Amino acid sequence: MRMSGEPGRRSDALRELTARRGGRGGLLSAALERARSVTAEGPSEWAPQVAEAVGLPHAAGLGPATFFADLAAPRGERHVRVCTATACFAARGGQYVAEVERALGVLAGTVDEAGATSLQTVHCLGYCYAGPAALDGTLPRTGPDLADQLRGRTEPRAPGIPAADTTGAPVLLAGIVGGQDAWDVWRAAVTGLRPDDVQQETAASGLRGRGGAGFPVADKWAAVAGRPGAVVVANGDEGDPGSYADRLLMEEDPERVLAGLALACFACGAGRGIVLVRSEYPQAMVRLRRAVARATEAGDLAPSAGAAGPRPFVEVVEGAGSYVSGEETALIARLEGARGCARPRPPYPTDHGLWDAPTVVNNVETLAAVPWIVAHGGASYARRGVPDETGTKLVCLSERFARPGAYEVELGTPMGEIVTRFGGGLKDGRELVALQIGGPLGGFLAGTALDVPLTTAALTAHGAALGHAGLVAFDASTDPYELLRHVWEFAADESCGACSPCRLGTRGGLGLAQGRGGPGESYERLTRLMGEASLCAFGRRVPAAVRSLARAYGSALEGWDR
């Protein structure tokens, strides 16, 4: 297919193909999920026929069915997903996976001969504060006796997320700990404000995206404001191991998330909003859909796309198991029914996004801050945090802490204060050796180097990153080489494969990490190529994360800091 010579734009033929697929992408996704749920056979046996039934080529079905973990994984009558992400790994050193396999009588990634039980390993279920964790169907199980719970020998446990405000005037937890109804803000805004008013208050607040990139929210909104067919997507595909902030908001205060999405749609002139929720959060999916139904009945949301006006039509869509699909272009590909692979930019989603329409993608925590900003004013929000990074952030502490949970803090809060004052240090008085922040691609700090403020700039200067601000603690019981292997294994498993530097680089890094020797002469070239040539931030961030891990452990990982 010949592309247009005009930079940053799609050709007419490609736009036509996107529109064709976009109209049927939702049908294809739903049909693939239904087919997967009723068979234990591999995708090659059923995905082509599913695609044909909705009028798309066989490859259109095979692509997503072989890409997404939920579709490609074997599926028995009883399907168990066990978390192998960083916080659960830190809790038991990964030993619990073999225990679960023995308890269920089935190996990870397989289904037993009778088709009764299947076991799938996944990266993060959002129970980082109580791991290790598993989902038995849609029922969560957590704790050191995970295998016995799944076997039925002990009572199942799945505690709710401990949440606390440390600021005295919560923004994100205003509904959870303060009982404030975000829909009141929306009703006042839609009857008494103009879209420009919401846009201007958000700009004055200095709010930046809380999904990791930190892009100014008002600038993204301004790029689509007033353009026909604009769409706003709430990204609830929170996949950073160690973070469960979005799960907390979607489960415990879905109204705030939806009101924030409605305000974003209002500011952008978008008649349609979509919430993408990762499949590993079944409770969030249920509660958001109930909240949409209630809001539609109350008249706060439109009952259909055709009836949308100032009040948008909002739908909730389920993810299918892919870390990279949290990246905005990959998320858009998923919503269109394709593989969740990152796309080159430009064009940017604000120009050509979902179904080729101007599209804003904001993560759940970002949108949850908007009702407070509209109610109290952008200037009030801007006075919180630090001058260049304003506002508050939900910080999630993992199971190794004495007081794990989600804490709302102001940006600029010292990391040492978060670890010791809020988290209480580590359990049983153990020594903190290393601290991962912002997920597997965020970075690591040494336990003795916590005199760093919680800001993107400060953490970047120390070789880490803010990301979702999930904190995973490691004590002396964690073997640094096993942690190194774990990071590379995660990267190799979750690379979408769209570009060679990341696809081949993560596999090469894993191969080197599986030994106990140094990384070798070719390692520096490998990491430089990944960091400079990978298509998206996933591949570019892996080498930096590994270097920060090596610095945190010092001589124990000598040579890996290149």
N, C-alpha and C positions, 0 to 999 in steps of 0.2 A: 504494500500500500504506500503510495507516494504521499509524503507529508508536505504541508504548505511551507513555503519558504519564509513566511513571516515569523520572526522569532516569538516564542512564548505563546503560540496559539496552536490549537489542534486543526487538522485539515477538516474540510466538510465531511469527507468520507468517514473519518474517525469519529466525529461528533455524531454522525448518523448511526454508526455502530454502537456508540455509547448509549444513545437514546434508546435504541432497540433493546439492548441488553438491560439497560436500567429499568425499562418497563416490565421486564420479566425476571429481573434478578431476585426480587423478593419472593416470587413464586418458586423459583429454582431453589433458593436457600431453604424455604419451608419444606419443599418436596424432598430434598436431600436428607433433611433432618428426620422426616417421617420414615423414609426408607431405611435409614441407619438404625432406627429404633426397633425395627421388626425383623432384622436379620443379623446373623453373625458372620456373613460372608464379607469378603473384601470389597472395596469400592468399585473395582473393575467389573464386578458381577452385576451391579445395579445402577451405578451412577450414569452410564451412557443412556440407559433407557429413561431415567428420570429427566435428563436434559431434553431428550427427544420429545417427551410428553408435554413439555412446556414450550416447544418450538425453537430450541436452541441446539447447536451442534453437540455431538457426544463429548468433545473436548471441554465444552463449557461445564459439563457435570463432573468430569474426571478431574479437572483442575482444582476446584475447591474441595472435592471429596477426598483427594489424596493429600491436600495441603493441611487442612484443619485437623487438629488432634481429635476433636470430638467425632468427626466423621470418619477418619481413617482408623481409629482405634477399634479393636475387636469388641463386640458388645454381647454380653450374656444377659440372661433374664435378671440377674443381680449384677449391677455394674458398680464397682468401687473405684473411686479415684483417690489415690494417696499422694499427699504433697511431698515433693522432694526439693522444695525451694530452700533458700538460704537459712531462714529462721528455724525451720523444722530440722534442717541439717545440723545447725548449731545445737539444737536441743538434745539430739541423740547421736550425733555423728553419722547419721545415715543408717544406723544398725536396724532401725525399726522396719525398714522396707523388707528385709529378709524375714523378719518376724511376721509381718502381715502376709507375705507369700505363704509361709508355712501354715498360718492360721486359716487361710482361705483355700489352701491346696491348689493354688494356681500361680504361675509366674507372671510378673509384671509384663504387660504388653500382650497377654494371651487370654484365651477363653478356655475353660475346661472342656473335656471331650463331650460332656452332656449338654454343653451350651448353657449351663446353669449360672456360672459365675465368671466374670471377667474382671481383670485388674489393670488399671491404667495409672501410670505415674504422670503427675502434672506439676507445673511450677507455680505454686502459690494458690491457696484457697482462701486467703484473707484471715486466717486464724493464727497469725504470727505471734500473738500474745499468749497462746495456750498450746502451741504445737508439741509434738508432731500432730498432724491433722489428716483426716480423710473425709470424703463424702461417700456415704453408702446410699446410692441413688441420689436423693436430694437431702438426706439427713446427715448432718455433720457429726463427727466423732473427734475428740481431741484428748491429748494427754500421753504420758509415758507408757500407759498400759493400752495403747491404741489397738494392738493385735488382739488382746483379750476382749476389748469392747466389740470388735468386729466378729469375733468368734462367739460372742454371747456369754462369756464367762464373767464379765463385770458390767456394771451399769454404764450405759452410754453417757458421755459428758460433752457439752459444747457451750461453754459460758459465753454470755454476751460481752460486747466490747466495753471495757472500763473506759470512761471518758470524763475528762475534767478540764475546766477552764482555769488558766493561770493569769488571765489578764484583768479580771474584774468586770469586764464588759464584753462578753463573747460576741463574735461576729458569726462564725461558722457553727458554733454550738448554741446559738441564741434560742433555737427551738428545743434542742435536746436537754439543756440544763436550765434554760430560762422560760420555756413554755410559750415563746412568741410565735404567732402565726404569720408566716411569710405571705400568705395569700392576702392578708390585709394590706400589705405594702403594694402588691400587684393591683388590687382593686382601686386603691387611691391613685396609683400611677396612671392606669389606663383611663381613668375618668378626669384626672386633673392635670396631667403632664403631657408634653409633646415628646415624640421620639428623641428629638434633639436634646431635651432636658435630661433624659436618662443617659444619653451618649455623653453629654458634657459633665455630668456628675461622675460618671465612670472614668472619664479622662482626668478629672481633677483628683480622683482618688489615687491615681498611679497604679491601679491594680494591674498585675501581670499574671500571665497564665501560670497555674499551679501544677501543670502536668510535667514540668521539667524544662521546657524551652524558655519560659519566662518572657514571652512576647507581650508587649502592651496590649491589653484587651481592647481598649477603645480604638486603637489604630486598626485592629483586625475588623472590628465592627464597621468603622468608617469606610473600609474598602468595599463593603457590599451594600451599604445603606442606600436605600432607594432604588436598587437595581431589581428588575423583574425576576421573579422566580427564586429569590434568595431563600436559603435553608440554613438553619442553625442546628448543629449536632452537639449533644452533650456526650462527651466521651467518658463512659463509665467502664472502660476496658482496663481498669487498674490492674496491671500485671507485675509491678515491681515487687519482688519478694521483700517482705519487711513492712509493706504499707497496706493499711486497711482503712484509710481515711474515707475513701469514696464509698466503701461498703458501709461504714458507719452512717454516713449521710443518707445514702439511698435506702437503707433499712429503717433507720430511726427517725429521719426527718425528710421523707421523699417530697413533701410539700415544698420545702425550701429549695430543693433541687429544681422542681418543676416551675416554681415561681421565678427563680433565677433564669431558667430557660425562657419562660414567657417574656420576661423583661428584656432579655437579649433579642428575642424575635421582634419585640416592639421597637427597640432602638434601631434595629437593622431593617425594619419594614418587611420582615420575613413572615409569611403566612404558615410556615410549616417548621416544626421542630421534631427532632428525633433523639431518643436516648438509646445509646448502645450500651448494653449491660453484659459483662462477661458471663459466660455460662457457668463458671465456677461460683457465681453468686446467685443461686436460685431463690433465696429469700428476698434479695433485693429486687429481683425480677417480679416476684409476686406482689410485693408492697408498692412498687412503682406503678404497676398496671392498675392496682386498686385505687391508688391516688389519682391516676389519670381519669379513671371512671368517675370518681367522686367530683373531681374538678370540672369535668365535662357536664355532669348532671347539675352542678351548681352554676354553670354558665361562665366559669373562669377560662375554660378552654373550648375551642370550637369542636363540634361533633364530627366534622368531616373537612377534608381539604377544600372542598367547594364552598363551605360556609365560613372559612377563615377570613378574618379581617384584622382589626387590632388584637383580637384574641386568636392565638394560633391554634392550628390542629397539631396535636402531639401524639406520637406513637412510640412504643417501647420495643426495641429489637434485641434479640439475644445473640451474643457472640458464639463462636464455635471452637475456641481453644487455640489461641495464637498470641504470643507476647508481642511480636512485631506489629500485629494488627492494632495496637494502641497508637502507633504513629499515624498522624492524621491522613496521609494519602493512602496508607494501607487500610485504615479503617473505612475510608470511602470505597475502596475496592471491595472490601467485604460487604458493605451495604449494597453494592451494585451486583452482588452475587458472584464475584470473581475470587481468585486467590488473594489472600491478604498481604500482598507484596507492596513495598514502598515504590513510589513512582518518582521519576525525575522532576525537579522543579527548576525553572518555570515550565509550564504554567502553574501558578499557585492555586490552591483550592478556592481562594476568594475570587478568582477569575473563572476558573473551570474546575468545579468540584463535583459533588454528588449529582449524577445524571447530567453532567456538564453545566450545572447551575452554579451561580456564585454561592459559596458555602463557607460558613464560619464553624470551626471546630473548637469548642472550649471544654476543658475537663470539668468533671462534676464539682470539685472543690472550688474552682474558679467561679462557676455560676452560683454556688451556694453563698458567696460573699456579696452578690449583687443586691439582694433585697435590703441588707443592712446599709449598704452604700446609698441606695436610693432613699431610704427612710431617714438616715442621719446626715447625709451630705458627703460629697467626695472629700471636702476639706477635713472633716472629722476623721475619715479613714486615713487620709494622708498624714495626719499627725501621729499615727501609730507606726511602729516599726522604726526604720531608719530612713533618712532623706531619700536615698536612691532606691530603696526597696521597702515600700510601705506596706502596712497592714499586718495581718496575722496569718499563722500557718498551723495546720494540724500536723503534729509530730507523733509518729507511732513508734512505741518502744516494744521490743521483742520479748519473748518468753524468758530469756536469761536475766532480765532485770528483776530487781526485787519488787518493783511496782510497775509491771507492764501495762500498757494501755495507750489511748490516744489523748494527747494534751494540746489544747490550743494555746499557742505562745505568740508573742510578738516577734517579728523578724528582727534579728540583731541580738536575740537572747544568747548568752554564751553557751556553747556546747557543754562545757563542764557543769553548768547549772542544770541543764536539762538532764544530764546523766545522773548527777548526785542528788540534787534537790527534788526533782520530780520523779525520776526513776528509782531513787534510793540506792544507786549503785547496783551491783550484781547480787544475785541470790547467794545466800550462805556466806556473804562476805568475800566472795571470790574476786580475784584481781582481773580488771578489764585489760586484756592484751591488745585487742584491735576492735575498732568500731566501724561497721559499714554504714554509710549514709546514702540515701537516694537510690537504693536498689543495686543490683549486680553491676550496673554500668555507671553507678554514681561514684563510688570510690571508698577508700578506707583511710581512717586516721589511727595512729598509734594511741593506745590507752593513756599514754603520758603526754599527749599533744592535743588537749581539748580546750586550750585557750583560744578558741576560734568562735567568732559570732556566727549565728545561724543566718547567713546571707549567701546568695549565689557567688558574689564577688570574693568574699573571704574564703569560702570553701574551695573555689576554683584556684585561688592562689596557693592553697595547700594541697593541690592535686586531687581534690574530691569534687563533689557536685551536690547541689541541693536535691534535685529530682523531686520525688514525692515526699521526701523527708522521713522515710522509714529508717529507723535505727536498729541494726542487728548487732548484738554484742557477742564477742568471742572471748572465752577465758582460756586458761592454759590447757584445758582438755581437748581443744581443737588442734589437730595436726596442721601446721601451715601448708604443707604440701597437699594434703587432702582438700583444704580450702581452695588452693590454687587450681587443683584439678576440677573442683566443683564449679568455679567461675568459668573456666574454659568449656566445661561440659554444658553448662547452661547456654553459653554463647553458641556452641555448635548445634545444640538441639533447637534453639529458637531462631537461628538465622533463617530468613525467609528464602534465601537462595537466589534472590533477584540479581545480585551482582557478584562477580567472581572474587574480588578482594575479601569480602566478608565470608562468602560460602566456603572458599578454600582456606582462607586465613584462620577461621575459627577451628576448622578441622586440624590444620597444621599445629596450631597452638595447643589443642587438646592432646595431640600425639606427643608433643614435647613434654607437656605437663604430666603425662602418665608415667614418665620415668622419674628417677630421683636425682638425676644429674643436672647440670646446668642447661640452659636453653640452647646453646650451640651458636655457631657463627651466623647462621641464616636468620636467627630470630629477630634481630634488629630490623632487617630488611622487611620481614613479614609484618611486623607491627607498624612500620612506617607506611607501608603500602595500604594496610587496613585503615590507618588513621587519616590518610590523605585521599584515598580513592574510593572508599565505600560510599554507596549510594545514599545512605541515611545515617542518622546519629547512632544507631545500634552498632554498626561495624566500626564507626569512627571512635566510639567511646570505649570499646573493649580493651585496646592496648593501654589507655590511660588508667582504666580501673585496675588492670593487672599491675601496672607500675606503682600505683598507690598502695596496693596490697603488699608488694615487695618492700616498699619503703616503711610501711607500718611494722613489718616483721624483721626488718634489718637483715643481719647476717644469715638468718634462717632461710631466706630466699634470695641469696646473693646471685646476681646476674639477671634476675627477672625484672629489674627496674629500668631496663633499656627500652 
